[in-house]
Each structure stands twice: as structure tokens, then as C-alpha cells.
Amino acid sequence: MTDQPDWFADGFKHVWLPYTQMQTTPPPVPVAATDGVFITLSDGRRLVDGVSSWWTACHGYNHPHIREAVAEQLGRMPHVMFGGLAHEPALTLAQRLSALLPGDLSRVFFSESGSVSVEIAMKMALQFWINNGETRRRKFIGFEYAYHGDTIGAMSVCDPEEGMHALFSGLLPEQHIVPLPRTNDEFVRFETFLGEHAAGCAAIIIEPLVQGAGGMKMHTPETLARLHQTAKRHNLLVIVDEIMTGFGRTGSLFASEQAGIAPDIVTLSKALTGGTMALAATVATNTIFDAFLSEDPEAALMHGPTYMANPLACAAAHASLDLFEREPRLDQVSSIEKHLREALEPCRDMAGVVDVRVKGAIGTVQLQDFTDHDAFKAAFVEKGVWIRPFGDIVYVMPPFIIEERELACLTGAMCEIVGDWSVRRSES
Ligand SMILES: *Cc1c(COP(=O)(O)O)cnc(C)c1O
């Protein structure tokens, strides 16, 4: 960076960045503003955003409808506690989410982050069984390559690598993490595993159709449906983590819809407010909810984040849902999908490319022995795009409102930089 604004150098000494080795990683890129699909840097350059701010900004940045809704709520009541007090934005949002979600998912517990919504889902599942007198169901079944968040409980159901299971062993609850079955043989093995272990487990937890932060690994709706069926046959609850996939990302409003499954508990966050405010929801069926009804206070769900159901965030979520109703978001996702399939296909034949995967508005190129993350990031910025590779993948998840021209900037830069890498790699 040439022109650093004055707030940068002094302030940077005092922040601790996410997922960052602070000794070796180049400093972050100072941003001045965002608008639509653009991120404006402090030095005036504009980048086309390929990440949607960690998959949240599905309508692009600064959407006037969301801004107005939040501003209006800000004038009336920015926040009020949710313990003992109720407010319209939260109650109508709960009603609205229930109507949109598949099956009988109709009780909404609000929180402020995806990880916390997963913790809550896990507590709901464990206590559901306890309240039903089944006290031996203490574990969860998760999948390799899964990512469910960074808090302790959520980490325990992540892929062992992603969840730092070795580093934190002894602290993390031990769960069963198994390969996600896709073929018949794998389902036979999964079934055998469940036969031995399901009785000691409360639930399976899965990211539907796309495992995101674990490397954009994809499975078909048929696989998801079969997993759901298999788990149900073994009397397990099914927690579906739609934090990344929810709100259109995979082509339907929720990924679960494509498999026609009705989960017991769903977690939502990321695009819930269209990328404007921190909000999450854990949504349970009536059957789950009813198991907590009792004369016994201890049968209640003991959880209550301070900023639970923050009215500003709820107002933003309402406005985001309005946009899904009024604007052709799912059609936009299918156009993006078509573009990604065509534009990323040439990467498949490049040396060192392991796989190219597209689902909805998610496009991924998986690389072999990939370690050039920082160099890629810098090269993308030079090309005028914001793309942030992680693990062994380079991916885009653009805002749904992106125009063909800007989308072509993203995929063009991806093909070019992966291409250069591939050539360098073959030469050395
Ligand atoms: C991002 C993510 C989470 C964690 O959400 P935070 O808001 O970052 O805590 C959990 N599950 C999935 C599938 C995610 O993509």
C-alpha cells in the first residue's frame, strides 16, 4: 500500500485480526466506503467484491431499502432487552422466517452470530433428549470438512483440522466426525456407524449442499435427502446449518428445499440482514419446542444473549426479506451460476487445478499444494477485484445484484491469476 490514511498506522498497532498470523501476514487493505458491488479503498481505487463480506452482502452494499429501514428503526428504538419485553420487529420477523422455512420450523431463538446460533442449536438438541428422559444422548455426529463456527461447541463439530481438535484436545467436547457419505458403499458404512453409535448421540449437524469454510465441498440434494432419511431412521435429530447457504446462495431460498427435507433445527445468520447487522437465528420445530414446556423451570432453555433480537438488526432482516420478495434474486443467482460454470471451466485443464466446482452463486477452483494466499490477494487487488483464497481454494461468492460485466472481472481475474500460478508451478 502506498497511501495509508493517518488512522491506519497508529490504529493498526492495536487490533488483532481474524485468522491471521500477525507476524508474517501483510497488513490489511484500508477501505473508505462500499457501494453496490464495489469496495472503495482509501487510496481511491475501486474493487469489484467477490466475497460479499464473508457471504453476507447478498443485495450488494448500502442498499437504500435496508438503510432506510435501519435508519427508521434507529430513530424509534435502537435496542431494548428481549428478556421480559417484546417488540414488533422481532416478533414479525420470527413469524416471517417461520413462514419461509420448510416443514414445521416455527420457533425462532435470536442471537448475534452464527457460531452462537450453532451453540444454541446444540443445547436445544441435547436438552430435548434430557427433557424426554433420554440422558445418554450426549454426543453429536458431524462431517469431515464441516465448518460450524469458532466457539468451543461449534468447533467440536467442525472438521478436526478446521476445529483445531488436536490443539485444543481435552477442552473440546469429543464428537463423532465422519466422512460425508455420497456413494452407496459409503452410505452402508455410515449406516453401520449409526447402528453402533446413534443411541449415544443427540443429533447430526450438516451444512446442506455446500460445506463452505471447509473448502466449498459440494454434495447433491439426493445425498442430503438420503442423509436426512438415514439419520431419522436411527432416531437422531437433524440440525441443518444454513448460515452460509440460507437466503438464496445455492439457488433456492434455503438449500434444504432442494432436498425436500424438513430439519428439526436450522441455524441462520450471514445474509439474514443482507450484510448490514449482526443477527442470527436458531429455528426449531414445534416438537423440539414442546419438549421444553414443563412446570419445571429447569426444563427451560437457559440461554439469552444480551443483544438478543436487536431491533436494528431485525429491521435490516425485514428489509432484506422484502428485497427477496420484490426483486428477482433467485433468477439472478441462476444467471450467476450459468456464468460461473462457463467462465471457470477453462481452469479445469490447468496444471495444478484439482477441481472446479459451482453451485448457485458459488464458484470455486481447488488447487494442489497451494500456499500463495498472500501473493494471490495482492495480485487480485492489482486487478481491481476483492477475492480472498483460503485453504486450497480460490473462490467467488458475489453479491446477487452483480452485473455481467463485473462478474466477468471476477472470473477473468480468477482464470488469469490461477493460470499464471499454474504456469509458474509447471516451470519450477
Ligand atoms: C460463518 C459460518 C458459521 C459461523 O458464523 P459466525 O457468524 O462467523 O459465528 C457457522 N456455520 C457456517 C456454515 C458458516 O458459514
The ligand as a MOL file (V3000), in Angstrom:
LIG
                    3D

  0  0  0     0  0            999 V3000
M  V30 BEGIN CTAB
M  V30 COUNTS 15 15 0 0 0
M  V30 BEGIN ATOM
M  V30 1 C -19.8490 -18.4950 9.0140 0
M  V30 2 C -20.4500 -19.7560 9.4420 0
M  V30 3 C -20.6760 -20.0230 10.8020 0
M  V30 4 C -20.2320 -19.0900 11.9020 0
M  V30 5 O -20.8760 -17.8660 11.8450 0
M  V30 6 P -20.2410 -16.6080 12.6330 0
M  V30 7 O -21.2650 -15.5430 12.4780 0
M  V30 8 O -18.9520 -16.3000 11.9400 0
M  V30 9 O -20.0410 -17.0190 14.0340 0
M  V30 10 C -21.2850 -21.2140 11.1280 0
M  V30 11 N -21.6770 -22.0900 10.1820 0
M  V30 12 C -21.4870 -21.8670 8.8660 0
M  V30 13 C -21.9580 -22.8660 7.8660 0
M  V30 14 C -20.8460 -20.6990 8.4510 0
M  V30 15 O -20.6200 -20.4880 7.1560 0
M  V30 END ATOM
M  V30 BEGIN BOND
M  V30 1 1 1 2
M  V30 2 1 2 3
M  V30 3 2 2 14
M  V30 4 1 3 4
M  V30 5 2 3 10
M  V30 6 1 4 5
M  V30 7 1 5 6
M  V30 8 2 6 7
M  V30 9 1 6 8
M  V30 10 1 6 9
M  V30 11 1 10 11
M  V30 12 2 11 12
M  V30 13 1 12 13
M  V30 14 1 12 14
M  V30 15 1 14 15
M  V30 END BOND
M  V30 END CTAB
M  END
